[in-house]
Amino acid sequence: MTVQRWKLIVTGRVQGVYYRASAVAQANDLGLHGYARNLPDGCVEIIAEGTEEQLDKLAAWCREGPPAARVHSVNVDKQDATGEFSEFGILR
């Protein structure tokens, strides 16, 4: 399986609702590597590396998020994997 890197930008009410921590848990369950972080504009950025199947599952979860989130959109930018991550965590 080919490893891919996806950059996901999640818009809506996604800060202050446990979105990053929930995304980390989901990504770890899927066996992905990368990070989630809040952006100054109120969005959440997720950089994830894994197989297309794993990344598709993460993107599907991102469209829903945790119960308190109100996701408006998820923009996916597919990139070449770099292999720079050894785990998935929160970047501050």
Accessible surface in RSA format (square Angstrom, percent):
REM  Atomic radii and reference values for relative SASA: ProtOr
REM  Chains: A
REM  Algorithm: Lee & Richards
REM  Probe-radius: 1.40
REM  Slices: 20
REM RES _ NUM      All-atoms   Total-Side   Main-Chain    Non-polar    All polar
REM                ABS   REL    ABS   REL    ABS   REL    ABS   REL    ABS   REL
RES MET A   1   195.87 101.4 117.65  77.9  78.22 186.2 110.81  94.2  85.06 112.7
RES THR A   2   106.77  75.9  92.65  93.9  14.12  33.7  61.66  82.8  45.11  68.2
RES VAL A   3    79.95  52.6  66.73  60.4  13.22  31.9  66.73  58.0  13.22  35.9
RES GLN A   4    43.85  24.5  42.90  31.4   0.95   2.3  15.98  34.0  27.87  21.1
RES ARG A   5    29.73  12.5  29.73  15.2   0.00   0.0   2.68   3.7  27.05  16.4
RES TRP A   6     5.51   2.2   5.51   2.7   0.00   0.0   5.51   2.9   0.00   0.0
RES LYS A   7    65.50  32.0  65.06  39.9   0.44   1.1  10.87   9.8  54.63  58.2
RES LEU A   8     0.22   0.1   0.22   0.2   0.00   0.0   0.22   0.2   0.00   0.0
RES ILE A   9    37.65  21.4  37.32  27.8   0.34   0.8  37.32  26.9   0.34   0.9
RES VAL A  10     0.00   0.0   0.00   0.0   0.00   0.0   0.00   0.0   0.00   0.0
RES THR A  11    40.22  28.6  40.22  40.8   0.00   0.0  37.17  49.9   3.04   4.6
RES GLY A  12    25.08  30.9   0.00   N/A  25.08  30.9   4.94  13.5  20.15  45.1
RES ARG A  13   121.77  51.1 114.03  58.1   7.75  18.4  58.76  80.3  63.02  38.2
RES VAL A  14     1.59   1.0   0.00   0.0   1.59   3.8   0.00   0.0   1.59   4.3
RES GLN A  15    60.25  33.7  42.76  31.2  17.49  41.6  18.66  39.7  41.58  31.5
RES GLY A  16    84.62 104.4   0.00   N/A  84.62 104.4  43.51 119.4  41.10  92.1
RES VAL A  17    21.28  14.0  11.85  10.7   9.43  22.7  19.04  16.5   2.24   6.1
RES TYR A  18   162.55  75.9 146.20  83.2  16.35  42.6 112.30  84.4  50.25  61.9
RES TYR A  19     2.06   1.0   0.08   0.0   1.98   5.1   0.08   0.1   1.98   2.4
RES ARG A  20    53.76  22.6  51.53  26.3   2.23   5.3   2.55   3.5  51.21  31.0
RES ALA A  21    30.92  28.4  22.46  34.7   8.46  19.3  23.71  33.4   7.21  19.1
RES SER A  22    20.04  16.9  13.86  18.5   6.18  14.2  11.55  24.6   8.48  11.9
RES ALA A  23     0.07   0.1   0.07   0.1   0.00   0.0   0.07   0.1   0.00   0.0
RES VAL A  24    22.10  14.5  22.10  20.0   0.00   0.0  22.10  19.2   0.00   0.0
RES ALA A  25    55.49  51.0  47.98  74.0   7.51  17.1  54.93  77.4   0.56   1.5
RES GLN A  26    47.95  26.8  46.01  33.6   1.94   4.6   2.19   4.7  45.75  34.7
RES ALA A  27     0.00   0.0   0.00   0.0   0.00   0.0   0.00   0.0   0.00   0.0
RES ASN A  28    76.28  52.6  57.05  55.1  19.23  46.3  24.51  59.0  51.77  50.0
RES ASP A  29   123.57  86.6  85.85  85.5  37.72  89.2  26.30  61.9  97.27  97.0
RES LEU A  30    32.41  18.1  22.00  15.7  10.41  26.2  26.39  18.5   6.03  16.2
RES GLY A  31    45.75  56.4   0.00   N/A  45.75  56.4  31.35  86.0  14.40  32.2
RES LEU A  32     2.77   1.5   0.00   0.0   2.77   7.0   0.00   0.0   2.77   7.4
RES HIS A  33    75.70  41.4  75.70  52.6   0.00   0.0  40.79  42.0  34.92  40.6
RES GLY A  34     4.20   5.2   0.00   N/A   4.20   5.2   0.00   0.0   4.20   9.4
RES TYR A  35    35.30  16.5  35.30  20.1   0.00   0.0  18.96  14.2  16.34  20.1
RES ALA A  36     0.00   0.0   0.00   0.0   0.00   0.0   0.00   0.0   0.00   0.0
RES ARG A  37    81.85  34.4  81.85  41.7   0.00   0.0   6.79   9.3  75.06  45.5
RES ASN A  38    54.64  37.7  37.06  35.8  17.58  42.3  15.27  36.8  39.36  38.0
RES LEU A  39    35.28  19.6  31.65  22.6   3.63   9.1  32.77  23.0   2.51   6.7
RES PRO A  40   143.88 104.9  99.97  91.1  43.91 159.6 113.52  93.7  30.36 188.7
RES ASP A  41   111.52  78.1  71.31  71.0  40.21  95.1  50.53 118.9  61.00  60.8
RES GLY A  42    29.26  36.1   0.00   N/A  29.26  36.1  26.20  71.9   3.06   6.9
RES CYS A  43    15.12  11.4  15.12  16.9   0.00   0.0   0.00   0.0  15.12  16.3
RES VAL A  44     0.00   0.0   0.00   0.0   0.00   0.0   0.00   0.0   0.00   0.0
RES GLU A  45     9.21   5.3   9.21   7.0   0.00   0.0   0.00   0.0   9.21   7.5
RES ILE A  46     0.00   0.0   0.00   0.0   0.00   0.0   0.00   0.0   0.00   0.0
RES ILE A  47     6.77   3.8   6.77   5.0   0.00   0.0   6.77   4.9   0.00   0.0
RES ALA A  48     0.00   0.0   0.00   0.0   0.00   0.0   0.00   0.0   0.00   0.0
RES GLU A  49     7.73   4.4   5.56   4.2   2.18   5.2   2.20   4.3   5.54   4.5
RES GLY A  50     7.40   9.1   0.00   N/A   7.40   9.1   7.40  20.3   0.00   0.0
RES THR A  51    25.72  18.3  25.72  26.1   0.00   0.0  22.28  29.9   3.44   5.2
RES GLU A  52    82.80  47.5  80.50  60.9   2.30   5.5  19.30  37.3  63.49  51.8
RES GLU A  53   100.03  57.4  92.12  69.7   7.90  18.8  38.95  75.3  61.08  49.9
RES GLN A  54    43.85  24.5  43.69  31.9   0.16   0.4  15.97  34.0  27.88  21.1
RES LEU A  55     0.63   0.4   0.20   0.1   0.43   1.1   0.20   0.1   0.43   1.2
RES ASP A  56    71.31  50.0  65.86  65.6   5.45  12.9  23.23  54.7  48.09  48.0
RES LYS A  57   105.73  51.6  99.04  60.8   6.68  15.9  60.47  54.4  45.26  48.2
RES LEU A  58     0.15   0.1   0.15   0.1   0.00   0.0   0.15   0.1   0.00   0.0
RES ALA A  59     2.43   2.2   2.43   3.8   0.00   0.0   2.43   3.4   0.00   0.0
RES ALA A  60    55.04  50.6  47.90  73.9   7.14  16.2  49.81  70.1   5.23  13.9
RES TRP A  61    48.74  19.6  41.12  19.9   7.62  17.9  30.11  16.1  18.63  30.2
RES CYS A  62     0.00   0.0   0.00   0.0   0.00   0.0   0.00   0.0   0.00   0.0
RES ARG A  63   125.17  52.6 111.97  57.1  13.20  31.4  50.30  68.7  74.87  45.4
RES GLU A  64   129.28  74.2 118.05  89.3  11.24  26.8  43.48  84.1  85.80  70.1
RES GLY A  65    13.90  17.1   0.00   N/A  13.90  17.1   0.00   0.0  13.90  31.1
RES PRO A  66    10.99   8.0   4.69   4.3   6.31  22.9   9.48   7.8   1.51   9.4
RES PRO A  67   130.63  95.2 106.77  97.3  23.86  86.7 120.70  99.6   9.93  61.7
RES ALA A  68    47.76  43.9  40.22  62.1   7.54  17.1  46.80  65.9   0.95   2.5
RES ALA A  69     4.60   4.2   0.00   0.0   4.60  10.5   0.00   0.0   4.60  12.2
RES ARG A  70   135.07  56.7 131.39  67.0   3.68   8.8  56.92  77.8  78.15  47.4
RES VAL A  71    33.58  22.1   3.88   3.5  29.70  71.6   3.88   3.4  29.70  80.6
RES HIS A  72   143.91  78.7 108.90  75.7  35.01  89.6  76.78  79.1  67.13  78.1
RES SER A  73    56.45  47.7  48.65  64.9   7.80  18.0  43.90  93.5  12.55  17.6
RES VAL A  74    23.75  15.6   0.28   0.3  23.47  56.6   0.38   0.3  23.37  63.4
RES ASN A  75    96.28  66.4  90.47  87.4   5.81  14.0  25.02  60.2  71.26  68.9
RES VAL A  76    43.30  28.5  17.28  15.6  26.02  62.7  17.28  15.0  26.02  70.6
RES ASP A  77    67.71  47.4  64.24  63.9   3.47   8.2  20.69  48.7  47.02  46.9
RES LYS A  78   123.65  60.3  97.26  59.7  26.39  62.8  60.46  54.4  63.20  67.3
RES GLN A  79    67.69  37.9  49.65  36.3  18.04  42.9  31.23  66.5  36.47  27.7
RES ASP A  80   128.97  90.3 116.92 116.4  12.05  28.5  35.68  84.0  93.30  93.0
RES ALA A  81    38.36  35.3  11.14  17.2  27.22  61.9  11.22  15.8  27.15  71.9
RES THR A  82    84.76  60.3  47.30  48.0  37.46  89.3  56.19  75.5  28.57  43.2
RES GLY A  83    60.97  75.2   0.00   N/A  60.97  75.2  31.91  87.6  29.06  65.1
RES GLU A  84   111.70  64.1  71.87  54.4  39.83  94.8  36.75  71.1  74.95  61.2
RES PHE A  85    43.41  21.7  29.79  18.5  13.62  35.4  33.54  20.3   9.87  28.3
RES SER A  86   103.05  87.1  73.47  98.0  29.58  68.1  51.01 108.6  52.03  72.9
RES GLU A  87   122.78  70.5 117.64  89.0   5.14  12.2  36.90  71.4  85.89  70.1
RES PHE A  88     7.86   3.9   0.09   0.1   7.78  20.2   0.09   0.1   7.78  22.3
RES GLY A  89    22.58  27.9   0.00   N/A  22.58  27.9  21.32  58.5   1.26   2.8
RES ILE A  90    59.42  33.8  28.46  21.2  30.95  74.6  28.77  20.7  30.64  83.1
RES LEU A  91    75.81  42.2  73.92  52.9   1.89   4.7  75.04  52.7   0.77   2.1
RES ARG A  92   215.82  90.6 146.92  74.9  68.90 164.0 100.65 137.6 115.17  69.8
END  Absolute sums over single chains surface
CHAIN  1 A     5079.1       3861.3       1217.8       2542.3       2536.7
END  Absolute sums over all chains
TOTAL          5079.1       3861.3       1217.8       2542.3       2536.7
